């Protein structure tokens, strides 16, 4: 699948559910991305964000997206 995805830099940690989330735009539609990761809120760096974006882009190449996407990244 060759689609363009724009991942927003709005990473937010959900303390109640213990996951990260961000938003993205794909084909004009907003997509919520849930990231299950062991990275704590004080450990998030630009390097980790770039790694996550790469993993998200790979996921989109291999899977059919929905409005909510959930992935696990170590």
Contact map, one row per residue, 1 for C-alpha under 8 A:
11100000000000000000000000000000000000000000000000000000000111000000000000
11110000000000000000000000000000000000000000000000000000000010000000000000
11111000000000000000000001100000000000000000000000000000000010000000000000
01111100000000000000000001100000000000000000000000000000000000000000000000
00111110000000000000000111100000000000000000000000000000100000000000000000
00011111000000000000000111000000000000000000000000000000000000000000000000
00001111100000000000011110000000000000000000000000001000000000000000000000
00000111111000000000011110000000000000000000000000000000000000000000000000
00000011111000000000011000000000000000000000000000000000000000000000000000
00000001111100000000111000000000000000000000000000000000000000000000000000
00000001111110000001111000000000000000000000000000000000000000000000000000
00000000011111000001110000000000000000000000000000000000000000000000000000
00000000001111100111100000000000000000001000000000000000000000000000000000
00000000000111111111100000000000000000000000000000000000000000000000000000
00000000000011111110000000000000000000000000000000000000000000000000000000
00000000000001111100000000000000000000000000000000000000000000000000000000
00000000000001111110000000000000000000000000000000000000000000000000000000
00000000000011111111000000000000000100000000000000000000000000000000000000
00000000000011101111100000000000011110000000000000000000000000000000000000
00000000001111000111110000000000011110000000000000000000000000000000000000
00000000011111000011111000000001111000000000000000000000000000000000000000
00000011111100000001111100000001110000000000000000000000000000000000000000
00000011111000000000111110000111100000000000000000000000000000000000000000
00001111000000000000011111000111100000000000000000000000000000000000000000
00001111000000000000001111111110000000000000000000000000000000000000000000
00111100000000000000000111111110000000000000000000000000000000000000000000
00111000000000000000000011111000000000000000000000000000000000000000000000
00000000000000000000000011111100000000000000000000000000000000000000000000
00000000000000000000000011111110000000000000000000000000000000000010000000
00000000000000000000001111011111000000000000000000000000000000000010000000
00000000000000000000001111001111100000000000000000000000000000000111100000
00000000000000000000111100000111110000000000000000000000000000000011100000
00000000000000000000111100000011111000000000000000000000000000000001111000
00000000000000000011110000000001111100000000000000000000000000000001111000
00000000000000000011100000000000111110000000000000000000000000000000011110
00000000000000000111000000000000011111000000000000000000000000000000011111
00000000000000000011000000000000001111100000000000000000000000000000000111
00000000000000000000000000000000000111110000000000000000000000000000000001
00000000000000000000000000000000000011111011000000000000000000000000000001
00000000000000000000000000000000000001111111000000000000000000000000000000
00000000000010000000000000000000000000111111000000000000000000000000000000
00000000000000000000000000000000000000011111000000000000000000000000000000
00000000000000000000000000000000000000111111100000000000000000000000000000
00000000000000000000000000000000000000111111110110000000000000000000000000
00000000000000000000000000000000000000000011111110000000000000000000000000
00000000000000000000000000000000000000000001111111000000000000000000000000
00000000000000000000000000000000000000000000111111100000000000000000000000
00000000000000000000000000000000000000000001111111110000000000000000000000
00000000000000000000000000000000000000000001111111111000000000000000000000
00000000000000000000000000000000000000000000011111111100000000000000000000
00000000000000000000000000000000000000000000001111111110000000000000000000
00000000000000000000000000000000000000000000000111111111000000000000000010
00000010000000000000000000000000000000000000000011111111100000000000000000
00000000000000000000000000000000000000000000000001111111110000000000000000
00000000000000000000000000000000000000000000000000111111111000000000000010
00000000000000000000000000000000000000000000000000011111111100000000001000
00001000000000000000000000000000000000000000000000001111111110000000000000
00000000000000000000000000000000000000000000000000000111111111000000000000
00000000000000000000000000000000000000000000000000000011111111100000001000
10000000000000000000000000000000000000000000000000000001111111111000000000
11100000000000000000000000000000000000000000000000000000111111100000000000
10000000000000000000000000000000000000000000000000000000011111110000000000
00000000000000000000000000000000000000000000000000000000001111111000000000
00000000000000000000000000000000000000000000000000000000000101111100000000
00000000000000000000000000000000000000000000000000000000000100111111100000
00000000000000000000000000000010000000000000000000000000000000011111100000
00000000000000000000000000001111000000000000000000000000000000001111100000
00000000000000000000000000000011110000000000000000000000000000001111110000
00000000000000000000000000000011110000000000000000000000000000001111111000
00000000000000000000000000000000111100000000000000000000000000000001111100
00000000000000000000000000000000111100000000000000000001001000000000111110
00000000000000000000000000000000001110000000000000000000000000000000011111
00000000000000000000000000000000001110000000000000010010000000000000001111
00000000000000000000000000000000000111100000000000000000000000000000000111
